[in-house]
Amino acid sequence: MVSLVPSITESLATSTPAVLVGATDWCTHTAGLDVPRVRGTKNPNLDAIEALQPDLVIANREENRELDVRRLRERGVPVWVTVTETVPQALASLARIFTEVLGGGEPDWLGEARDLWSAPEEPWGTAAVAIWRDPWMVVGRATFTGDLVQRLGLVNVYVDDTARYPTVTVQDIEGKQPDVVLLPDEPYVFSPDDGPEAFSSTRTVLVSGRLLTWYGPSLVAARTELQELLAAVRRGPL
């Protein structure tokens, strides 16, 4: 199996590592994963994938291009495309891979993640989640990250936008007066010196992108870690 989705690569490498014969350069977990690399999620090396002769390639509708999926299928390479717009949908998709595709049982961490994220917190604040700069882009409607943030009790101020990832300005973000702007380190690498300084009237929190955007084993620890990061925001202004 070749995985073109970092979250799924981590899930498989954690529980069934022997099935993986290839992964993207962005598949950084688990640590020390030793499989052939097939370039990136948006520009996979189709020749390299075909040469690995996988029984199946795992892709995702958001992370991978439909063009690459089609070209792989035209080469006779079977591709399973996942759709993950909510936390439950992502976990259900992983469950299908382990049970229907691999014919085994669910790993323990999958059930634990499902239990941890099943009940959303009562709304207590509002947030914008930036994913890019120059131009600024934020999380909009119908996204895994948006659903995850909502389950932490934060209302996404862009949840009703017509785009899933709207292009905005800092002025527009601050005009919506969110309680916090979350600045993850992927896909854009926001850092203490790159991101927070752009906002003059809105609180920002730097956060691991893996906590916000990855689904799989990372979800077991993500809820507690994110709650701890947001604890100061919940206490109110400095």
Backbone torsions as a table, in degrees:
resi	resn	phi	psi	omega
1	MET	NA	136.4	173.2
2	VAL	-109.9	129.3	178.1
3	SER	-107.0	126.8	175.9
4	LEU	-102.5	14.4	-175.0
5	VAL	-128.3	112.7	-176.4
6	PRO	-53.0	-41.8	-179.4
7	SER	-63.0	-41.1	-179.5
8	ILE	-72.5	-36.3	175.3
9	THR	-58.0	-46.5	179.2
10	GLU	-62.3	-40.9	-179.4
11	SER	-61.6	-46.3	-179.9
12	LEU	-69.6	-42.1	-178.4
13	ALA	-65.3	-28.6	178.7
14	THR	-74.4	-40.1	-169.5
15	SER	-111.0	-31.5	-178.3
16	THR	-140.6	60.5	-172.3
17	PRO	-59.7	-27.4	-175.8
18	ALA	-66.1	-19.1	-177.1
19	VAL	-80.1	-16.9	-176.0
20	LEU	-83.4	125.8	174.4
21	VAL	-116.6	-4.0	179.5
22	GLY	-170.5	155.7	-179.8
23	ALA	-157.4	169.1	-179.8
24	THR	-81.3	168.1	175.8
25	ASP	-64.5	-23.4	-178.1
26	TRP	-85.5	-3.1	179.3
27	CYS	-82.7	86.3	-171.7
28	THR	-92.8	-6.0	179.8
29	HIS	-128.7	141.1	8.8
30	THR	-78.6	162.2	179.2
31	ALA	-60.5	135.6	177.5
32	GLY	78.6	12.4	178.8
33	LEU	-58.9	120.1	-173.3
34	ASP	-113.6	83.6	175.4
35	VAL	-136.8	157.4	176.4
36	PRO	-58.1	142.6	180.0
37	ARG	-101.3	142.5	-174.0
38	VAL	-120.7	34.9	179.4
39	ARG	75.5	-149.5	-169.9
40	GLY	-95.2	177.2	179.8
41	THR	-71.6	-30.4	-178.0
42	LYS	-97.0	-11.8	-179.5
43	ASN	-140.0	53.2	-177.2
44	PRO	-62.6	148.3	177.3
45	ASN	-81.8	100.2	-174.1
46	LEU	-66.7	-35.0	177.6
47	ASP	-63.6	-42.0	-179.7
48	ALA	-65.8	-40.0	178.7
49	ILE	-63.5	-46.5	-179.5
50	GLU	-61.5	-38.7	-178.5
51	ALA	-65.4	-25.2	178.7
52	LEU	-75.3	-13.7	178.3
53	GLN	52.0	53.4	-178.7
54	PRO	-73.1	148.1	171.5
55	ASP	-67.1	-27.4	-176.9
56	LEU	-159.9	144.4	170.3
57	VAL	-110.3	131.6	177.8
58	ILE	-100.5	124.7	178.8
59	ALA	-128.9	173.7	178.8
60	ASN	-133.7	139.7	-174.9
61	ARG	-60.7	-31.8	-178.6
62	GLU	-87.8	-41.8	-172.6
63	GLU	-82.0	-23.8	-175.6
64	ASN	-119.9	156.2	-176.2
65	ARG	-84.7	138.8	176.6
66	GLU	-59.6	-34.0	179.4
67	LEU	-59.4	-44.8	-179.8
68	ASP	-67.5	-38.6	176.6
69	VAL	-60.7	-45.8	-179.0
70	ARG	-63.6	-42.5	-178.7
71	ARG	-67.4	-36.1	175.7
72	LEU	-64.8	-43.7	179.3
73	ARG	-64.5	-35.2	177.0
74	GLU	-64.9	-26.1	177.0
75	ARG	-84.4	-0.8	-178.8
76	GLY	87.0	12.2	179.1
77	VAL	-92.1	119.3	-180.0
78	PRO	-70.8	139.0	-178.3
79	VAL	-129.8	130.7	174.4
80	TRP	-104.0	119.6	-177.1
81	VAL	-105.5	122.4	178.4
82	THR	-93.8	156.0	174.8
83	VAL	-126.8	125.2	-173.1
84	THR	-138.4	83.9	-179.2
85	GLU	-103.8	-6.7	175.5
86	THR	-141.2	165.1	177.4
87	VAL	-62.9	-49.0	178.1
88	PRO	-59.8	-37.5	179.4
89	GLN	-65.2	-40.4	178.7
90	ALA	-63.8	-44.0	-179.0
91	LEU	-69.4	-35.8	176.3
92	ALA	-66.0	-37.3	178.2
93	SER	-64.3	-42.9	177.1
94	LEU	-63.3	-40.4	179.3
95	ALA	-60.3	-39.8	179.0
96	ARG	-64.6	-37.8	179.0
97	ILE	-63.0	-46.1	-177.5
98	PHE	-70.8	-36.7	-174.9
99	THR	-92.7	-46.5	-175.8
100	GLU	-85.8	-42.6	-177.4
101	VAL	-79.7	-48.4	-176.7
102	LEU	-91.1	-15.1	176.4
103	GLY	70.0	25.5	179.2
104	GLY	-115.6	-158.6	177.4
105	GLY	-102.9	168.9	177.0
106	GLU	-72.7	138.1	173.5
107	PRO	-68.6	155.6	-177.1
108	ASP	-59.5	-38.7	-176.8
109	TRP	-63.5	-27.7	-179.0
110	LEU	-67.9	-44.6	176.5
111	GLY	-65.1	-37.0	178.8
112	GLU	-65.1	-43.5	178.4
113	ALA	-63.4	-40.5	179.3
114	ARG	-60.8	-44.0	179.6
115	ASP	-65.3	-41.9	-176.9
116	LEU	-65.1	-34.5	-173.1
117	TRP	-106.0	6.2	-174.1
118	SER	-69.5	-34.0	-175.5
119	ALA	-109.4	114.2	176.2
120	PRO	-66.6	147.2	172.9
121	GLU	-72.8	156.3	172.8
122	GLU	-64.9	139.0	-179.9
123	PRO	-57.3	133.0	179.1
124	TRP	-131.7	-8.0	-179.2
125	GLY	-167.6	-177.8	-179.9
126	THR	-125.9	155.8	-176.6
127	ALA	-151.2	155.8	164.2
128	ALA	-119.2	142.8	-179.7
129	VAL	-118.0	108.7	179.8
130	ALA	-82.2	142.2	176.2
131	ILE	-123.9	-10.4	-178.6
132	TRP	-156.3	161.0	178.1
133	ARG	-135.5	144.0	-179.5
134	ASP	59.8	63.9	4.8
135	PRO	-87.6	158.6	175.1
136	TRP	-69.3	134.1	175.4
137	MET	-132.9	148.1	-177.7
138	VAL	-132.9	165.9	175.3
139	VAL	-74.9	129.6	179.1
140	GLY	-109.4	-126.9	-174.2
141	ARG	-89.1	158.9	168.9
142	ALA	51.4	54.4	177.1
143	THR	-130.1	152.5	175.8
144	PHE	-57.0	-47.5	-177.7
145	THR	-63.1	-41.6	177.8
146	GLY	-61.0	-41.0	179.0
147	ASP	-68.0	-40.1	179.1
148	LEU	-61.6	-45.3	179.8
149	VAL	-61.9	-40.5	178.9
150	GLN	-62.7	-36.0	179.1
151	ARG	-70.6	-14.1	174.0
152	LEU	-90.3	-0.1	178.5
153	GLY	94.6	10.3	179.4
154	LEU	-105.0	127.3	176.6
155	VAL	-86.0	122.1	178.5
156	ASN	-71.8	120.4	-176.6
157	VAL	-69.8	-9.5	177.9
158	TYR	-111.5	16.9	-175.1
159	VAL	-64.8	-25.0	-178.9
160	ASP	-97.7	6.2	178.1
161	ASP	-66.5	149.8	-179.4
162	THR	-71.0	-20.9	-179.3
163	ALA	-99.0	150.1	176.4
164	ARG	-75.4	-30.5	177.9
165	TYR	-136.3	80.8	-175.9
166	PRO	-65.0	145.0	169.0
167	THR	-89.5	126.0	-172.4
168	VAL	-135.7	-175.3	172.2
169	THR	-121.8	162.8	175.7
170	VAL	-60.1	-38.9	179.7
171	GLN	-61.6	-38.8	178.8
172	ASP	-66.6	-43.1	178.8
173	ILE	-60.4	-50.1	-177.6
174	GLU	-66.6	-28.9	177.4
175	GLY	-64.9	-25.0	177.4
176	LYS	-83.6	-6.0	174.0
177	GLN	51.8	51.9	174.7
178	PRO	-68.8	153.2	175.9
179	ASP	-68.2	-27.1	-178.8
180	VAL	-155.6	146.6	169.2
181	VAL	-109.5	120.4	178.6
182	LEU	-87.9	130.9	-177.1
183	LEU	-120.8	93.0	-179.7
184	PRO	-78.4	166.6	-179.8
185	ASP	-96.8	15.1	170.4
186	GLU	-158.3	147.7	2.0
187	PRO	-71.3	-30.8	172.8
188	TYR	-85.5	140.5	-177.1
189	VAL	-90.2	80.4	172.4
190	PHE	-68.1	145.6	-176.4
191	SER	-146.8	173.8	-180.0
192	PRO	-56.0	-29.1	-178.6
193	ASP	-101.2	1.9	-175.8
194	ASP	-141.0	91.9	178.8
195	GLY	138.0	-64.3	-176.9
196	PRO	-59.6	-33.5	-176.1
197	GLU	-67.0	-16.3	-178.5
198	ALA	-74.4	-17.4	-174.0
199	PHE	-106.4	124.5	-177.6
200	SER	-99.0	-22.7	-174.1
201	SER	-130.6	10.8	-176.8
202	THR	-129.8	136.2	179.4
203	ARG	-71.0	140.8	178.0
204	THR	-123.1	151.3	175.6
205	VAL	-134.9	122.6	173.9
206	LEU	-78.8	137.9	-174.3
207	VAL	-146.3	149.8	175.1
208	SER	-64.1	127.1	177.5
209	GLY	-62.3	-30.0	179.0
210	ARG	-62.9	-33.9	178.6
211	LEU	-68.6	-32.4	-174.7
212	LEU	-92.2	-29.9	-168.1
213	THR	-118.8	-14.7	-178.6
214	TRP	-92.7	142.6	172.3
215	TYR	-120.5	148.4	-174.4
216	GLY	130.4	-149.5	-177.8
217	PRO	-55.6	-29.6	-179.1
218	SER	-61.7	-24.9	-178.0
219	LEU	-67.6	-20.7	-179.0
220	VAL	-65.1	-42.4	-179.9
221	ALA	-93.1	-17.6	-170.4
222	ALA	-61.5	-40.2	-174.7
223	ARG	-62.5	-49.2	-179.5
224	THR	-64.1	-43.0	-178.5
225	GLU	-64.3	-41.4	179.2
226	LEU	-68.7	-39.5	177.4
227	GLN	-60.7	-39.0	179.0
228	GLU	-66.8	-39.5	177.9
229	LEU	-64.4	-33.0	-175.7
230	LEU	-91.3	-3.3	-175.8
231	ALA	-58.1	-41.8	-179.3
232	ALA	-65.3	-35.0	178.4
233	VAL	-65.8	-41.1	-179.3
234	ARG	-64.7	-28.9	-179.5
235	ARG	-74.2	-15.2	176.0
236	GLY	108.1	-176.2	-176.6
237	PRO	-58.1	151.1	176.3
238	LEU	-68.3	NA	NA
